[in-house]
Amino acid sequence: MSGRKLSGQISWKADLALESFDQPGSSVSPSTHGVAWTSPRFQLHGLSAPIPAFAPRPGSQPYRPGQWYPMEIRPM
């Protein structure tokens, strides 16, 4: 944060849904053998308004409830 301090408290309470896919791109099921662990997606529920974009991050967008968002998990 480069020496900045926060002067307030921001908090949200939401439910988080995660979905993983198999190698061809279909949703996984209990019988799925090959899961593409590095590219799931997530969705937020229970919010009355979007979570605003993080202004210091270029290209940041708000997260809207009920919309799916892709994730990228990079191996260490």
GROMACS elastic network, one bead per residue, 0.5 to 0.9 nm:
[ bonds ]
;  ai    aj funct       b0    kb
    1     4     6  0.54526   500
    1     5     6  0.75768   500
    2     5     6  0.88870   500
    6     9     6  0.76107   500
   12    47     6  0.76820   500
   12    51     6  0.82241   500
   13    46     6  0.73773   500
   13    47     6  0.72202   500
   14    44     6  0.63045   500
   14    45     6  0.56295   500
   14    46     6  0.50061   500
   14    47     6  0.59168   500
   14    65     6  0.89238   500
   15    43     6  0.82796   500
   15    44     6  0.56759   500
   15    46     6  0.60688   500
   15    47     6  0.84279   500
   16    42     6  0.68692   500
   16    43     6  0.58616   500
   16    45     6  0.64338   500
   16    46     6  0.89926   500
   17    41     6  0.83748   500
   17    42     6  0.54881   500
   17    43     6  0.51144   500
   17    44     6  0.63884   500
   17    45     6  0.78287   500
   18    40     6  0.68962   500
   18    41     6  0.58549   500
   18    43     6  0.66632   500
   19    27     6  0.69623   500
   19    28     6  0.77787   500
   19    40     6  0.55815   500
   19    41     6  0.54214   500
   19    42     6  0.63194   500
   19    43     6  0.86022   500
   20    25     6  0.87868   500
   20    26     6  0.84073   500
   20    27     6  0.60533   500
   20    28     6  0.59778   500
   20    35     6  0.70402   500
   20    36     6  0.68505   500
   20    37     6  0.67039   500
   20    38     6  0.87274   500
   20    39     6  0.70726   500
   20    41     6  0.66766   500
   21    24     6  0.77644   500
   21    25     6  0.52671   500
   21    26     6  0.52249   500
   21    28     6  0.51120   500
   21    29     6  0.88924   500
   21    34     6  0.86327   500
   21    35     6  0.58687   500
   21    36     6  0.56266   500
   21    37     6  0.75734   500
   21    39     6  0.75165   500
   21    40     6  0.65215   500
   21    41     6  0.87732   500
   22    25     6  0.52900   500
   22    26     6  0.55247   500
   22    27     6  0.63650   500
   22    28     6  0.57385   500
   22    29     6  0.89649   500
   22    32     6  0.69589   500
   22    33     6  0.77862   500
   22    34     6  0.55321   500
   22    36     6  0.52398   500
   22    37     6  0.83781   500
   23    26     6  0.75704   500
   23    34     6  0.61727   500
   23    35     6  0.61951   500
   23    36     6  0.54937   500
   24    36     6  0.88450   500
   25    28     6  0.87857   500
   25    36     6  0.81796   500
   27    32     6  0.88424   500
   28    31     6  0.77873   500
   28    32     6  0.56053   500
   28    33     6  0.86498   500
   28    34     6  0.87275   500
   28    35     6  0.69690   500
   29    32     6  0.52950   500
   29    33     6  0.89479   500
   30    33     6  0.85265   500
   32    35     6  0.68908   500
   34    37     6  0.89533   500
   35    38     6  0.88177   500
   36    39     6  0.61032   500
   36    40     6  0.75109   500
   37    40     6  0.65296   500
   37    73     6  0.75946   500
   38    71     6  0.78643   500
   38    72     6  0.57574   500
   38    74     6  0.65596   500
   38    75     6  0.78416   500
   39    70     6  0.70001   500
   39    71     6  0.56811   500
   39    72     6  0.50597   500
   39    73     6  0.63272   500
   40    69     6  0.87927   500
   40    70     6  0.62572   500
   40    71     6  0.55514   500
   40    72     6  0.70777   500
   40    73     6  0.80807   500
   41    68     6  0.63610   500
   41    69     6  0.53466   500
   41    71     6  0.52310   500
   41    72     6  0.83975   500
   42    67     6  0.82615   500
   42    68     6  0.55237   500
   42    69     6  0.53160   500
   42    70     6  0.64616   500
   42    71     6  0.71909   500
   43    63     6  0.88186   500
   43    64     6  0.85268   500
   43    65     6  0.69693   500
   43    66     6  0.58350   500
   43    67     6  0.56970   500
   43    69     6  0.63360   500
   44    47     6  0.74825   500
   44    63     6  0.80143   500
   44    64     6  0.74436   500
   44    65     6  0.50362   500
   44    66     6  0.57300   500
   44    67     6  0.72030   500
   44    68     6  0.79495   500
   45    48     6  0.88869   500
   45    64     6  0.89770   500
   45    65     6  0.53814   500
   45    66     6  0.57626   500
   45    67     6  0.88712   500
   46    65     6  0.72404   500
   46    66     6  0.86569   500
   47    50     6  0.70660   500
   47    51     6  0.84130   500
   47    64     6  0.84512   500
   47    65     6  0.60356   500
   47    66     6  0.89273   500
   48    65     6  0.77147   500
   49    52     6  0.87598   500
   49    64     6  0.71121   500
   49    65     6  0.71296   500
   50    53     6  0.88787   500
   50    62     6  0.61363   500
   50    63     6  0.54187   500
   50    65     6  0.60741   500
   51    54     6  0.89219   500
   51    61     6  0.89521   500
   51    62     6  0.54020   500
   51    63     6  0.50780   500
   51    64     6  0.65313   500
   51    65     6  0.82570   500
   52    55     6  0.84860   500
   52    60     6  0.89335   500
   52    61     6  0.71911   500
   52    63     6  0.66937   500
   52    64     6  0.86129   500
   53    56     6  0.89206   500
   53    57     6  0.83060   500
   53    59     6  0.86210   500
   53    60     6  0.52575   500
   53    63     6  0.72803   500
   54    57     6  0.57598   500
   54    58     6  0.83778   500
   54    59     6  0.88831   500
   54    60     6  0.57523   500
   54    61     6  0.72780   500
   54    62     6  0.76708   500
   55    58     6  0.71307   500
   55    59     6  0.84735   500
   55    60     6  0.67459   500
   55    61     6  0.87639   500
   56    60     6  0.81917   500
   57    60     6  0.55569   500
   63    67     6  0.77923   500
   63    69     6  0.81882   500
   64    67     6  0.58693   500
   64    68     6  0.86934   500
   65    68     6  0.85933   500
